[in-house]
Amino acid sequence: MRRSAGLDAWLATLSTVELEALLRARSDVLRHPAPTDLAMLADRLSAQASVHRALLELSKPALQVAEALLALGGTAARHELHALLGATDTARVAAVDAAIDELIAMALAWPLHGRVRQVGGWGAISPDPLGLGRSARTLYARLTPEQLDRVGAHHGVHGLGRKGIDAVVAVLTDQEALRARLSEADTGVAAAVRQLAWHGPRRSGVRFPEPGEPHGVGHELAVQGWVVPTEWGIAEMPREVALAVRGPEYQAPFDAHPPHLATAPVEPAQLRAAGEHAALVALHSVRALVTLLGHSPLATVQGGGVGVRELRRAAKELGSDVTAVRLGLECAAAAGLVTLAREGDGRTTSRRGYQPPVGVAMPTDAVDEWLAAEPADAYARLLLAWWGLPMVPSLRVDESGRPAPALVRAYGHPEHVRMRSGALAALASLGEARGLVELGTLRELLAHRAPFDRELPGDADRLGATLAEAELLGLVATGALTPLGHDLLAAVRTDRPERALRDALAGLLPAPTDTATFLPDLTALVTGVAAAPLTRLLDSSADPERRGIASVWRFTAASVRRALDAGHTADGLLAALAGAADRPLPQPLEYLVRDVARQHGQVQVCAVATCVRVADAPLGAELAAQRGLAPLGLRLLTDTVLVSDRPVADVLDALRSAGYSPVEQDSSGATVIARAPARRAPVPAAAPWPGPLPDVAAIAARLTA
């Protein structure tokens, strides 16, 4: 008989909506090719691998009811389950029924003629439910007719052989008679029976004795029918016998009520503001990180991944910390914005999969479009990437407990995704404007909601790190789930999470700012998230002092010279800045730009080995006599031409360090624009998270048609 026998008939009674809900709960059965009929679906639902995967989602009460149902043979009436689980009051009966309904909703059990029947595949997962063995009918059927006669004769049932197995089973499992026999049994036999009933169901050193052979305790257990030898030297106590020995007062464990969470009130407006602020900061940080990688990629270590030293370098350049850089790097990589790549033969080749990568971490071709996207679109992509990460980035350590390299996926596990889902769902259940007080109580609640998936070593550290990351991303604040967190939870439960989350965030995150306030102290202030063109303009002509919700850039002579080196003219730069200003440019900024521009190009450097041309003879003499430039070995050829045997780059650096503003020229006299191109790598050919799901509604409609 198939494990799913009868399950397809029950599936046929479900409506399209009910079947769709079931398919969403057990989405692993929709693997390609999709099931074509209910029989095929029933086989997949009852497969041991699928059942085992579903167990990870079951609550503790549902698992306890499932174990009790398995102990009763895999099928039982509800009142039998109520009795075994000690459901004597209305509240406890309702809790047991709710757990049964949870099993039915997952198709791990189904109703059949007033009884509840379990799908196959459970026996291998829990071979001895409640510490009980197999049924008496199954075990006594293993005895020979002669052995059955000897057991039956001991209890007044004679000469029936195998035809009398039902009579023997009835006598041996009669609870009142069994307890009476136990009270009259030998002390050693009675102690062994009680030990097996409570801590069994198997005992070694037991076999069925030959006629006339002296009887020890093990022999008596077999002859009197307390146990049945199943293999050499091993005997098993039938389930009904063990339950009778335990007595009518025995109740299987059942934890009806989840742990109580200590909460405190939270101001909704503050919660919303904190979430939006953290989200904008996180988005700005990742944008700054991928922009940095475009000009200064992070090198990988020999064993693969970006090492801690490079992470610290990036954190220092960004004014951040290693945890935020690691989190941003992992999210950007999962979103297809950053990849590990190697350079050679004039091209960049992506390395993906689980092979140890080499080379550098750099942005992909998709990053420019992402940088120019609206905040809602850009952040939705990052959040979904974080949601699907198979690790907790901020808790990455190697076997010795030291920080591990980033962008190494060899040790990922889907348990981390389930912990994110469980933690955020638990916070969502706290109610409106309530925040968690104690982290330990949340861990207990998660263990009650999914014990198979929440009682692993290191769970406390993983949970703490997961909530810390959620707080950095604006999903959690003051122990409560923010509106952004609620939107993420709702989106991932849909067929198209990116679209759903993008639509939800459109009303939460403000549009990017394309104007700045230029102040007389030569700073530029941008409130909110700066648009990508504005960021590029300010980065090219000023030095960032603070990045975040309110970002500040400072203009200096060196930063303006950098803009002029990149090809700007004084008029063009001032026009671009005026176009991005929310008020007229302050005079000090105009004076600075024009003053630097007047000096810019008075010294020209061209490659001879190297030739330096100056605007007038006094300046040429000044350069030749400058002690700080002595290492260049400058020699006057004419009043306005000097030469050096040092490379052009060295001469330019030395002159700039000495306070001059030289420009580089090529052999034709044209100015060389010093603009380092942003580096990009191809987008890895991986499906975006979580991959397109099949049309569940269409499959459910087809199967119920």
C-alpha positions as CSV (number, residue, x, y, z in Angstrom):
1,M,0.0,0.0,0.0
2,R,1.3,3.5,-0.9
3,R,2.1,5.9,1.9
4,S,-0.4,8.3,0.5
5,A,-3.3,5.8,0.2
6,G,-6.4,7.8,0.8
7,L,-4.7,11.2,0.8
8,D,-5.5,11.9,-2.8
9,A,-9.2,11.2,-2.1
10,W,-9.1,13.8,0.7
11,L,-7.3,16.3,-1.5
12,A,-10.1,15.9,-4.0
13,T,-12.5,17.3,-1.4
14,L,-10.6,20.6,-1.0
15,S,-11.7,23.8,-2.8
16,T,-9.3,25.6,-5.1
17,V,-8.6,28.2,-2.4
18,E,-7.8,25.5,0.2
19,L,-5.6,23.6,-2.1
20,E,-3.7,26.8,-3.1
21,A,-3.1,27.5,0.6
22,L,-1.8,23.9,1.1
23,L,0.6,24.3,-1.9
24,R,2.0,27.5,-0.6
25,A,2.6,25.9,2.8
26,R,4.3,22.9,1.2
27,S,5.9,24.6,-1.8
28,D,8.7,22.0,-2.1
29,V,6.2,19.7,-3.8
30,L,5.9,22.1,-6.7
31,R,9.3,21.3,-8.0
32,H,9.6,20.8,-11.7
33,P,7.7,19.2,-13.2
34,A,4.7,20.4,-11.4
35,P,2.2,17.7,-10.2
36,T,-0.2,16.8,-13.0
37,D,-2.9,15.1,-10.8
38,L,-3.9,14.6,-7.2
39,A,-2.3,11.2,-7.0
40,M,1.1,12.6,-8.0
41,L,0.6,15.4,-5.5
42,A,-0.3,13.0,-2.7
43,D,2.8,10.9,-3.4
44,R,5.0,14.1,-3.1
45,L,3.3,15.2,0.1
46,S,3.8,11.9,1.8
47,A,7.5,11.5,0.7
48,Q,9.8,11.2,3.7
49,A,12.0,14.1,2.5
50,S,9.0,16.4,2.1
51,V,7.5,15.3,5.5
52,H,10.9,16.0,7.2
53,R,11.1,19.4,5.6
54,A,7.5,20.2,6.8
55,L,8.4,19.2,10.4
56,L,10.7,22.2,10.5
57,E,7.7,24.5,10.3
58,L,5.5,22.7,12.9
59,S,4.9,24.1,16.3
60,K,5.6,22.2,19.5
61,P,1.9,21.3,20.1
62,A,1.5,20.0,16.6
63,L,4.6,17.9,16.9
64,Q,3.3,16.5,20.2
65,V,-0.1,15.7,18.7
66,A,1.7,14.0,15.7
67,E,3.8,11.9,18.1
68,A,0.7,10.9,20.0
69,L,-1.1,10.0,16.8
70,L,1.8,7.9,15.7
71,A,1.9,6.2,19.0
72,L,-1.8,5.3,18.5
73,G,-0.9,3.6,15.2
74,G,-1.1,6.5,12.8
75,T,-4.9,6.8,13.0
76,A,-7.2,7.7,15.9
77,A,-10.4,9.4,16.7
78,R,-10.1,12.9,18.2
79,H,-11.5,11.8,21.5
80,E,-8.7,9.2,21.7
81,L,-6.1,11.9,21.2
82,H,-7.8,14.1,23.8
83,A,-7.6,11.3,26.3
84,L,-4.0,10.4,25.6
85,L,-3.0,14.1,25.8
86,G,-5.0,14.8,29.0
87,A,-7.4,17.2,27.3
88,T,-10.1,17.2,29.9
89,D,-11.1,20.9,29.9
90,T,-12.5,23.0,27.1
91,A,-9.4,25.1,26.6
92,R,-7.1,22.1,26.4
93,V,-9.4,20.3,24.0
94,A,-9.4,23.4,21.8
95,A,-5.6,23.5,21.9
96,V,-5.4,19.8,20.8
97,D,-7.9,20.4,18.0
98,A,-5.9,23.5,16.9
99,A,-2.8,21.4,16.7
100,I,-4.7,18.7,14.7
101,D,-5.9,21.4,12.3
102,E,-2.3,22.6,11.9
103,L,-1.3,19.1,10.8
104,I,-4.2,18.9,8.4
105,A,-3.4,22.3,7.0
106,M,0.1,21.0,6.2
107,A,-1.3,17.7,4.8
108,L,0.6,15.8,7.4
109,A,-2.6,14.3,8.5
110,W,-6.2,14.3,7.1
111,P,-9.7,13.5,8.4
112,L,-11.1,10.1,7.4
113,H,-14.6,8.9,8.6
114,G,-14.4,10.7,11.9
115,R,-10.8,9.8,12.6
116,V,-7.5,11.5,11.9
117,R,-5.0,9.6,9.8
118,Q,-1.3,10.3,9.5
119,V,0.7,10.4,6.2
120,G,3.4,7.8,5.8
121,G,7.0,8.6,6.4
122,W,6.7,9.5,10.1
123,G,7.9,6.1,11.4
124,A,11.5,6.7,10.1
125,I,11.5,10.1,11.8
126,S,10.1,8.9,15.2
127,P,10.5,5.1,15.4
128,D,9.4,4.9,19.1
129,P,6.8,7.6,19.6
130,L,6.3,8.4,23.3
131,G,8.8,5.6,24.0
132,L,6.3,3.0,22.9
133,G,6.8,0.1,20.6
134,R,4.7,-1.3,17.7
135,S,1.1,-2.6,18.1
136,A,0.4,-5.9,19.8
137,R,-1.2,-7.3,16.6
138,T,2.0,-6.5,14.6
139,L,4.3,-8.0,17.2
140,Y,2.4,-11.1,18.2
141,A,2.1,-12.0,14.5
142,R,5.8,-12.6,14.5
143,L,5.4,-15.6,16.9
144,T,5.1,-19.2,15.6
145,P,1.9,-21.1,16.2
146,E,3.6,-23.1,18.9
147,Q,4.8,-20.0,20.7
148,L,1.4,-18.4,20.5
149,D,-0.1,-21.6,22.0
150,R,2.4,-21.4,24.9
151,V,1.6,-17.7,25.5
152,G,-2.1,-18.3,25.2
153,A,-2.0,-21.3,27.5
154,H,-0.3,-19.2,30.2
155,H,-3.5,-17.0,30.1
156,G,-6.2,-19.7,29.6
157,V,-6.4,-19.6,25.8
158,H,-5.6,-23.1,24.6
159,G,-4.8,-24.8,21.2
160,L,-5.9,-22.1,18.8
161,G,-2.5,-21.6,17.1
162,R,-2.2,-18.7,14.7
163,K,-6.0,-18.6,14.2
164,G,-6.2,-17.6,17.8
165,I,-4.0,-14.6,17.6
166,D,-6.9,-12.1,18.0
167,A,-8.0,-13.9,21.1
168,V,-4.5,-13.9,22.5
169,V,-4.1,-10.2,21.7
170,A,-7.5,-9.4,23.3
171,V,-6.5,-11.2,26.5
172,L,-2.9,-9.8,26.7
173,T,-4.1,-6.2,26.1
174,D,-7.0,-6.1,28.5
175,Q,-5.9,-3.3,30.8
176,E,-7.6,-4.5,34.0
177,A,-6.5,-8.1,33.6
178,L,-3.0,-6.9,32.7
179,R,-2.6,-4.8,35.8
180,A,-3.9,-7.7,37.9
181,R,-1.3,-10.0,36.4
182,L,1.4,-7.4,37.0
183,S,0.5,-7.2,40.7
184,E,0.9,-11.0,41.0
185,A,4.0,-11.3,38.9
186,D,7.4,-12.2,40.3
187,T,9.3,-9.1,41.7
188,G,12.0,-9.3,39.0
189,V,9.5,-9.7,36.2
190,A,7.3,-6.8,37.5
191,A,10.4,-4.5,37.8
192,A,11.5,-5.4,34.3
193,V,8.0,-4.8,32.9
194,R,7.7,-1.4,34.5
195,Q,11.1,-0.4,33.3
196,L,10.2,-1.3,29.7
197,A,6.8,0.4,29.9
198,W,8.3,3.7,31.0
199,H,11.8,3.6,29.4
200,G,11.5,0.9,26.7
201,P,10.3,-0.4,24.5
202,R,13.2,-2.9,23.9
203,R,15.3,-5.1,26.1
204,S,18.3,-7.2,25.3
205,G,19.0,-10.7,26.6
206,V,15.5,-12.0,25.9
207,R,14.5,-15.0,23.8
208,F,11.7,-17.5,23.7
209,P,12.8,-20.6,25.8
210,E,12.5,-24.1,24.6
211,P,10.0,-26.4,26.3
212,G,11.5,-27.6,29.6
213,E,14.3,-25.0,29.6
214,P,14.8,-23.2,33.0
215,H,13.2,-19.8,32.9
216,G,15.0,-16.6,33.9
217,V,13.5,-13.1,33.9
218,G,14.0,-12.7,30.2
219,H,12.4,-16.0,29.4
220,E,9.4,-15.2,31.7
221,L,8.9,-11.9,29.9
222,A,8.6,-13.7,26.6
223,V,6.5,-16.7,27.7
224,Q,4.0,-14.5,29.6
225,G,3.6,-12.2,26.6
226,W,5.0,-9.0,28.2
227,V,7.4,-8.7,25.3
228,V,7.9,-10.3,21.9
229,P,11.4,-11.4,20.6
230,T,11.9,-9.6,17.4
231,E,15.6,-10.4,16.6
232,W,18.4,-12.3,18.2
233,G,18.5,-11.5,21.9
234,I,16.2,-8.4,21.5
235,A,12.6,-8.2,22.5
236,E,10.0,-5.4,22.2
237,M,7.0,-4.5,24.4
238,P,3.7,-3.9,22.5
239,R,2.3,-0.4,22.6
240,E,-1.0,-1.5,24.3
241,V,0.9,-3.3,27.0
242,A,3.1,-0.3,27.9
243,L,0.1,2.0,28.0
244,A,-1.8,-0.3,30.3
245,V,1.2,-0.6,32.6
246,R,1.5,3.2,32.7
247,G,-2.0,3.4,33.9
248,P,-5.1,5.5,33.1
249,E,-3.6,8.5,34.8
250,Y,-0.8,8.7,32.2
251,Q,-0.8,11.7,29.9
252,A,1.4,12.3,26.9
253,P,3.3,15.6,27.1
254,F,1.4,18.5,25.6
255,D,2.5,22.2,25.9
256,A,-0.7,24.0,24.9
257,H,0.4,27.5,25.7
258,P,3.5,29.4,24.2
259,P,5.9,31.2,26.6
260,H,4.8,34.7,27.6
261,L,6.8,37.5,26.1
262,A,7.7,40.5,28.2
263,T,6.8,43.6,26.2
264,A,6.6,47.4,26.6
265,P,4.7,50.1,24.8
266,V,6.3,51.8,21.8
267,E,5.3,55.1,20.3
268,P,4.1,54.3,16.7
269,A,5.4,57.6,15.3
270,Q,8.9,57.1,16.8
271,L,8.9,53.5,15.6
272,R,8.1,54.5,12.0
273,A,10.7,57.4,12.1
274,A,13.4,55.1,13.5
275,G,12.8,52.5,10.8
276,E,12.8,55.0,7.9
277,H,16.0,56.7,9.3
278,A,17.9,53.4,9.6
279,A,16.7,52.3,6.1
280,L,18.0,55.5,4.5
281,V,21.3,55.3,6.3
282,A,21.7,51.6,5.2
283,L,20.8,52.4,1.6
284,H,23.2,55.4,1.6
285,S,26.0,53.2,3.1
286,V,25.6,50.5,0.5
287,R,25.6,53.0,-2.3
288,A,28.8,54.6,-1.0
289,L,30.3,51.1,-0.7
290,V,29.6,50.0,-4.2
291,T,30.8,53.4,-5.5
292,L,34.1,52.9,-3.6
293,L,34.5,49.4,-5.0
294,G,34.2,50.9,-8.5
295,H,37.4,52.8,-8.0
296,S,39.1,50.8,-5.3
297,P,38.1,47.1,-5.4
298,L,38.6,45.0,-2.3
299,A,41.3,42.3,-2.8
300,T,40.5,38.7,-1.8
301,V,42.6,36.5,0.5
302,Q,44.3,33.3,-0.7
303,G,41.6,31.0,0.7
304,G,38.8,33.0,-1.0
305,G,36.6,35.9,0.0
306,V,37.4,39.4,1.2
307,G,39.5,39.4,4.3
308,V,39.2,41.4,7.5
309,R,42.0,43.7,6.6
310,E,40.3,44.8,3.4
311,L,37.0,45.2,5.2
312,R,38.7,47.5,7.7
313,R,40.2,49.5,4.9
314,A,36.7,50.0,3.3
315,A,35.2,50.9,6.7
316,K,37.9,53.5,7.3
317,E,37.4,55.1,3.9
318,L,33.6,55.1,4.4
319,G,33.7,56.3,8.0
320,S,31.8,53.1,9.0
321,D,32.6,49.9,10.9
322,V,33.4,46.4,9.8
323,T,30.0,45.0,10.7
324,A,28.2,47.4,8.5
325,V,30.6,47.0,5.6
326,R,30.3,43.2,5.8
327,L,26.6,43.3,5.9
328,G,26.4,45.7,3.0
329,L,28.9,43.7,1.0
330,E,27.0,40.4,1.4
331,C,23.6,42.1,0.6
332,A,25.0,43.8,-2.5
333,A,26.6,40.5,-3.7
334,A,23.3,38.6,-3.1
335,A,21.5,41.4,-5.0
336,G,23.8,41.0,-8.0
337,L,25.5,44.4,-7.5
338,V,28.9,43.1,-6.4
339,T,30.8,40.0,-7.4
340,L,34.1,38.4,-6.8
341,A,36.1,38.5,-10.0
342,R,39.6,38.1,-11.4
343,E,41.2,40.2,-14.0
344,G,43.3,39.0,-16.9
345,D,43.8,39.1,-20.6
346,G,42.2,42.6,-20.6
347,R,38.8,41.4,-19.4
348,T,37.1,40.6,-16.1
349,T,35.7,37.1,-15.6
350,S,33.1,36.5,-12.8
351,R,33.7,33.6,-10.5
352,R,30.5,32.2,-8.9
353,G,29.4,29.0,-7.2
354,Y,31.2,27.5,-4.3
355,Q,34.7,27.4,-5.7
356,P,37.3,29.5,-3.7
357,P,37.2,32.9,-5.6
358,V,40.4,34.9,-6.4
359,G,41.0,38.5,-7.4
360,V,38.9,41.4,-6.2
361,A,35.4,42.3,-5.2
362,M,34.0,44.9,-7.6
363,P,30.6,46.2,-8.8
364,T,28.8,44.5,-11.6
365,D,27.3,46.0,-14.7
366,A,23.9,46.3,-12.9
367,V,25.2,48.7,-10.3
368,D,24.8,51.9,-12.4
369,E,21.1,51.3,-13.0
370,W,20.7,50.5,-9.3
371,L,22.5,53.7,-8.2
372,A,20.1,55.7,-10.4
373,A,17.0,53.9,-9.2
374,E,14.4,55.4,-6.8
375,P,15.1,54.6,-3.1
376,A,12.1,52.3,-2.9
377,D,13.3,50.2,-5.9
378,A,16.9,50.1,-4.7
379,Y,16.1,49.3,-1.1
380,A,13.6,46.6,-2.0
381,R,16.3,44.8,-3.9
382,L,18.7,45.0,-0.9
383,L,16.1,43.8,1.6
384,L,15.1,40.8,-0.4
385,A,18.8,39.9,-0.9
386,W,19.3,40.0,2.9
387,W,16.2,37.9,3.5
388,G,17.6,35.1,1.3
389,L,21.2,35.1,2.6
390,P,22.2,31.6,3.7
391,M,24.2,33.0,6.6
392,V,24.2,35.7,9.2
393,P,26.9,38.1,7.8
394,S,27.7,39.9,11.1
395,L,28.3,36.5,12.8
396,R,30.8,35.0,10.3
397,V,33.6,33.3,12.2
398,D,35.9,30.5,11.2
399,E,36.6,27.2,13.1
400,S,39.0,29.1,15.4
401,G,36.4,31.7,16.3
402,R,38.1,34.5,14.4
403,P,36.3,36.7,11.9
404,A,35.9,34.9,8.6
405,P,36.3,36.5,5.1
406,A,33.2,38.0,3.5
407,L,31.5,36.6,0.3
408,V,32.3,33.0,1.1
409,R,29.1,30.9,0.8
410,A,30.5,27.5,1.5
411,Y,29.1,27.4,5.0
412,G,25.6,28.7,4.3
413,H,22.5,26.9,5.6
414,P,18.7,27.6,5.0
415,E,18.2,27.6,8.8
416,H,19.3,31.2,8.8
417,V,16.6,32.2,6.4
418,R,14.0,30.4,8.6
419,M,15.4,32.2,11.7
420,R,14.9,35.6,10.0
421,S,11.3,34.6,9.1
422,G,10.6,33.2,12.5
423,A,12.1,36.1,14.5
424,L,10.3,38.8,12.4
425,A,7.0,36.9,12.5
426,A,7.3,36.6,16.3
427,L,7.8,40.3,16.6
428,A,4.9,41.0,14.3
429,S,2.7,38.9,16.7
430,L,3.4,41.2,19.6
431,G,0.6,43.5,18.5
432,E,0.5,47.2,17.7
433,A,2.9,49.5,19.4
434,R,4.5,46.8,21.6
435,G,8.2,46.1,21.8
436,L,10.2,43.1,23.2
437,V,11.9,43.6,26.5
438,E,14.0,40.4,26.9
439,L,15.7,38.6,24.0
440,G,15.7,35.3,25.9
441,T,11.9,35.1,25.9
442,L,11.8,35.5,22.1
443,R,14.2,32.5,21.8
444,E,11.8,30.4,23.9
445,L,8.9,31.5,21.8
446,L,10.7,30.5,18.6
447,A,11.6,27.1,20.1
448,H,7.9,26.6,20.9
449,R,6.8,27.6,17.4
450,A,9.4,25.4,15.6
451,P,11.3,23.2,18.0
452,F,13.0,21.1,15.3
453,D,14.6,24.2,13.9
454,R,15.3,26.3,17.0
455,E,17.1,24.1,19.4
456,L,20.6,24.1,17.8
457,P,23.9,25.1,19.2
458,G,24.6,28.8,18.8
459,D,21.0,29.8,18.3
460,A,21.2,32.5,20.9
461,D,24.1,34.2,19.1
462,R,22.5,33.8,15.7
463,L,19.2,35.3,16.9
464,G,20.9,38.3,18.5
465,A,23.0,39.0,15.4
466,T,19.9,38.5,13.2
467,L,17.9,41.1,15.2
468,A,20.9,43.5,15.2
469,E,21.1,43.3,11.4
470,A,17.4,43.9,11.1
471,E,17.8,47.0,13.2
472,L,20.6,48.3,11.0
473,L,18.3,47.7,8.0
474,G,15.3,49.6,9.6
475,L,13.2,46.5,10.1
476,V,13.3,46.5,13.9
477,A,13.6,49.3,16.4
478,T,13.2,49.4,20.2
479,G,12.4,45.7,20.2
480,A,9.4,46.1,17.8
481,L,8.8,45.4,14.2
482,T,8.7,48.7,12.2
483,P,6.2,49.3,9.4
484,L,9.1,48.5,7.0
485,G,9.5,45.1,8.7
486,H,5.7,44.4,8.3
487,D,5.9,45.3,4.6
488,L,8.9,42.9,4.1
489,L,7.0,40.1,5.9
490,A,3.9,40.6,3.8
491,A,5.9,40.9,0.5
492,V,7.9,37.6,0.9
493,R,4.6,35.7,1.3
494,T,3.5,36.7,-2.2
495,D,4.4,35.2,-5.5
496,R,6.2,38.4,-6.6
497,P,7.9,39.7,-3.5
498,E,10.1,42.4,-5.2
499,R,7.1,44.1,-6.8
500,A,5.0,43.9,-3.6
501,L,7.9,45.3,-1.5
502,R,8.7,48.0,-4.0
503,D,5.1,49.2,-4.0
504,A,5.0,49.2,-0.2
505,L,8.2,51.1,0.2
506,A,7.1,53.8,-2.3
507,G,5.0,55.3,0.4
508,L,7.6,55.0,3.2
509,L,10.9,56.1,1.7
510,P,11.2,59.7,0.5
511,A,12.3,60.5,-3.1
512,P,16.1,61.2,-3.5
513,T,17.3,64.7,-3.1
514,D,18.7,66.4,-6.2
515,T,19.6,69.8,-4.5
516,A,22.1,70.8,-1.9
517,T,22.6,73.8,0.4
518,F,25.9,75.5,-0.2
519,L,27.1,77.4,2.9
520,P,29.7,80.2,3.3
521,D,32.0,78.0,5.2
522,L,32.7,76.1,2.0
523,T,30.5,73.1,2.9
524,A,27.5,71.5,1.1
525,L,24.6,70.0,3.0
526,V,22.3,67.4,1.6
527,T,19.2,66.4,3.6
528,G,17.9,63.0,2.8
529,V,19.3,60.5,0.3
530,A,21.3,62.4,-2.4
531,A,20.5,61.5,-5.9
532,A,23.2,59.7,-7.8
533,P,24.1,62.6,-10.2
534,L,24.3,65.0,-7.2
535,T,26.5,62.5,-5.3
536,R,28.8,62.2,-8.3
537,L,29.1,66.0,-8.7
538,L,29.9,66.6,-5.0
539,D,32.3,63.6,-4.8
540,S,34.2,65.0,-7.8
541,S,34.6,68.5,-6.4
542,A,34.5,68.2,-2.6
543,D,35.6,65.9,0.2
544,P,32.8,64.0,2.1
545,E,32.9,64.7,5.8
546,R,29.7,62.9,6.8
547,R,27.4,60.6,5.0
548,G,23.9,59.6,6.2
549,I,20.5,61.2,6.3
550,A,22.2,64.6,6.4
551,S,25.4,64.4,4.4
552,V,28.2,67.0,4.4
553,W,30.9,67.7,1.8
554,R,33.7,70.3,2.2
555,F,35.3,72.2,-0.7
556,T,39.0,72.7,-0.6
557,A,41.6,73.9,-3.0
558,A,42.7,70.3,-3.5
559,S,39.2,69.0,-4.1
560,V,38.5,71.8,-6.7
561,R,41.8,71.1,-8.4
562,R,40.7,67.4,-8.6
563,A,37.5,68.5,-10.4
564,L,39.5,70.7,-12.8
565,D,41.9,67.8,-13.4
566,A,38.9,65.6,-14.3
567,G,38.0,68.0,-17.1
568,H,35.8,70.7,-15.5
569,T,36.3,74.3,-16.2
570,A,35.7,77.0,-13.6
571,D,32.6,78.3,-15.4
572,G,31.3,74.7,-16.1
573,L,31.9,73.6,-12.5
574,L,30.2,76.7,-11.0
575,A,27.3,76.3,-13.4
576,A,26.9,72.6,-12.4
577,L,27.0,73.5,-8.7
578,A,24.5,76.4,-9.2
579,G,22.1,74.0,-10.9
580,A,22.2,71.7,-7.9
581,A,21.9,74.5,-5.3
582,D,18.7,75.4,-3.6
583,R,19.8,79.0,-3.3
584,P,22.5,81.2,-4.9
585,L,26.1,80.0,-4.4
586,P,28.0,81.8,-1.6
587,Q,30.8,84.1,-2.7
588,P,33.5,82.2,-0.8
589,L,32.8,79.2,-3.0
590,E,33.0,81.2,-6.2
591,Y,36.2,82.8,-5.1
592,L,37.7,79.4,-4.3
593,V,36.9,77.9,-7.6
594,R,38.1,80.8,-9.7
595,D,41.3,81.3,-7.6
596,V,42.2,77.6,-8.1
597,A,41.3,77.8,-11.8
598,R,43.7,80.8,-12.2
599,Q,46.6,78.8,-10.9
600,H,45.5,75.6,-12.7
601,G,47.6,74.9,-15.7
602,Q,50.2,77.6,-15.1
603,V,52.6,74.6,-15.0
604,Q,52.3,72.0,-17.7
605,V,53.9,68.6,-17.7
606,C,54.5,66.5,-20.8
607,A,56.3,63.2,-21.3
608,V,59.8,63.6,-22.5
609,A,61.3,62.0,-19.6
610,T,59.7,64.5,-18.3
611,C,59.3,68.0,-19.8
612,V,57.8,70.8,-17.7
613,R,56.6,74.0,-19.3
614,V,55.7,77.1,-17.2
615,A,53.7,80.3,-17.9
616,D,56.6,82.7,-17.3
617,A,60.4,82.8,-16.5
618,P,60.1,83.7,-12.8
619,L,58.0,80.6,-12.2
620,G,60.5,78.5,-14.0
621,A,63.4,79.8,-11.9
622,E,61.3,79.2,-8.8
623,L,60.7,75.6,-9.6
624,A,64.4,75.0,-10.5
625,A,65.5,76.5,-7.1
626,Q,62.7,74.8,-5.0
627,R,64.5,72.6,-2.5
628,G,61.4,70.4,-2.0
629,L,61.6,69.5,-5.7
630,A,65.3,68.7,-5.7
631,P,64.6,64.9,-6.0
632,L,63.0,65.6,-9.4
633,G,66.3,66.9,-10.8
634,L,64.6,69.7,-12.7
635,R,66.9,71.5,-15.2
636,L,66.1,74.6,-17.1
637,L,66.3,74.3,-20.9
638,T,64.8,77.7,-21.5
639,D,63.3,80.3,-19.2
640,T,59.9,78.5,-19.4
641,V,60.9,74.9,-20.0
642,L,62.4,72.4,-17.5
643,V,63.1,68.7,-17.8
644,S,63.4,65.8,-15.4
645,D,64.4,62.2,-15.6
646,R,61.5,61.1,-13.4
647,P,58.2,59.7,-14.7
648,V,55.3,62.1,-15.4
649,A,53.2,60.7,-12.5
650,D,56.1,61.3,-10.0
651,V,56.6,64.9,-11.2
652,L,52.9,65.6,-11.0
653,D,52.7,64.2,-7.5
654,A,55.7,66.2,-6.3
655,L,54.5,69.5,-7.8
656,R,51.0,69.1,-6.2
657,S,52.6,68.2,-2.9
658,A,54.6,71.4,-3.1
659,G,51.4,73.5,-3.6
660,Y,51.3,73.9,-7.3
661,S,48.4,73.0,-9.7
662,P,50.0,71.4,-12.7
663,V,48.2,69.8,-15.6
664,E,49.4,66.9,-17.7
665,Q,49.7,67.2,-21.4
666,D,50.3,64.6,-24.1
667,S,53.0,64.9,-26.8
668,S,50.7,67.0,-28.9
669,G,50.2,69.5,-26.1
670,A,46.6,68.5,-25.4
671,T,45.6,68.3,-21.7
672,V,45.3,64.8,-20.3
673,I,42.1,64.3,-18.3
674,A,42.9,62.4,-15.1
675,R,39.7,60.5,-14.7
676,A,39.9,56.9,-13.4
677,P,37.1,54.9,-15.1
678,A,34.8,53.0,-12.8
679,R,35.5,49.3,-12.9
680,R,32.7,46.9,-13.5
681,A,32.3,43.1,-13.8
682,P,29.6,41.1,-15.6
683,V,26.6,40.2,-13.5
684,P,26.8,36.6,-12.4
685,A,24.4,34.4,-14.3
686,A,22.4,33.5,-11.2
687,A,18.6,33.6,-10.7
688,P,17.5,36.6,-8.5
689,W,16.2,35.7,-5.1
690,P,14.0,33.7,-4.5
691,G,13.6,32.7,-8.1
692,P,10.3,32.8,-9.9
693,L,7.7,30.7,-8.2
694,P,5.3,28.7,-10.3
695,D,1.8,30.1,-10.6
696,V,0.4,28.4,-7.5
697,A,-3.2,29.6,-8.2
698,A,-3.1,28.2,-11.7
699,I,-1.8,24.8,-10.5
700,A,-4.4,24.6,-7.8
701,A,-7.2,25.5,-10.3
702,R,-5.9,22.8,-12.7
703,L,-5.8,20.1,-10.0
704,T,-9.3,20.9,-8.7
705,A,-10.9,21.2,-12.2
